Amino acid sequence: MCDTVYLRRDGASYFGKNSDRSPNEAHIMVRCPARDYPAGSVLKTTYVTIPQAAHTNACVLLKPHWIWGAEMGWNEYGVHIGNEALFTNVKREKTDGLIGMDLLRLALERTDNALAAAELIISLIAKYGQDGNCAFDKKFFYHNAFLIADAERAFVLETAGRQWVLAEAGDLCTISNCISVTTDYIRASEGVAGDFKKRFENKLFTAVAGAENRRRLTAETLARNGEPISLVCSALRRHSADDVTVNRSSTASPCMHAGNMFGDQTTGSYAAEIGKVSFVTGSSFPCLSVFKPLSAKAEVLPEDEKEALAYWVRREIVNRHIMSGAKFAVDYLYAGRQLENKYVSAALDANTQEEIEALSAKCFAEEEALVSDFLSRVKGKPLRINGGMYFRSFWKKKNKAFAECYDVSEYLE
């Protein structure tokens, strides 16, 4: 479950995405430098091996820690891509192929504009198909939608097996876990005609996912007056009702909270003014997290995935203690929002990438100090998450599995 948004206003383009995954599925942020490869090199993606490109672009990837691909990210040419799970009536091929996150990373690594990225994904689907388990701690198979943008153009690419349609995104576009393209596409795979949504969407799974409501909420938020990055962040933080809290699940919210029989949780978020600056949380619950600036090169981020994993795990412990009712959580959240307001404003006013990189380093350091102080105050305290009976049982199991999966003995009993 995910949501991806795009807005073009006053000659500038803005992009954002929430990654909704299993609550225990770490969402890591890594920087991948450009690389060259000798002829004949091969690449092992999540499930299949394919020929490696002679050259790969520098990228920033925001990704589940256990897969090769990424849920979202951008490259050195300012191409931004987010992918969504789509539930269709096309049967699985039951032979591993490229999953949607692999397709996204390949497009970032190998193309320099939005249209070329879409065309590459189309060609890879035709050659390898898209199949394979996409979940961390369960079985979950799906097809994909992609919102693909650069500084000038944006496209929606939606798929059902090896069939697809490509549409222009327009000045305001949001996609979710529902087919959004009907008949307004500019290209389609052979044999596709008429209403793509009506022909291919699995209505039951789409309804359970709450996708149409989330898509409506993000679009409604983006349509408001206001500073565009603030609107993107607000769309990603949007709840379906005022009474949605960290102790109540909500599949129908763009800021998704786990704890029911269906749905996942927002495990990472980012917003960007394409070509200038991006803002990332590096943690679950955008409603609790700090959006921090990154320059286009994102030099503050690690290349090492183990280091990136530790970053997410620390913030996940913070969020679960907030869910457990830590008494000083209000002060922590207030300080985090003040930090965000300060550095988002400064980064948007910056004139050079060097200025943004310096602001990024300061913001990351100050947020890390907040996190470290919080963790020192909760050290050794148990996680006892409140809520309804099923909610409490759900999180008790998740917390046990979390402690078994990651090295958190330093922080938890």
Disulfide bonds with the S-S distance in Angstrom:
none
